Amino acid sequence: MHYTYMLRCGDQSLYTGYTNRLEYRVKMHQEGKGAKYTRGRGPVKLVYVEGFESKSDALMREYEIKQLPKHVKEKLVEEYNRKKIK
């Protein structure tokens, strides 16, 4: 499985990434060994995930999300967490 995910950083910014090992990747971000962007912005919290069968679909979705304005990303996170609670 391939994943597109968003993290909430300690400074309240959002980071979007791709992985095929979600738990490991989040752990690396939390340890400051993930993406350059998340280093020094911890702690991070996983706030959004989409799963895909193919790597290309996950990477395409990552790109789409990265092009969105922050308020739209925040809406995605809000809707995702609302669905997760139900």
Secondary structure, DSSP 8 states (H G I E B T S, - for coil): -EEEEEEE-TTS-EEEEEES-HHHHHHHHHTT-S-TTTTTS---EEEEEEEESSHHHHHHHHHHHHHS-HHHHHHHHHHHHHHHH-
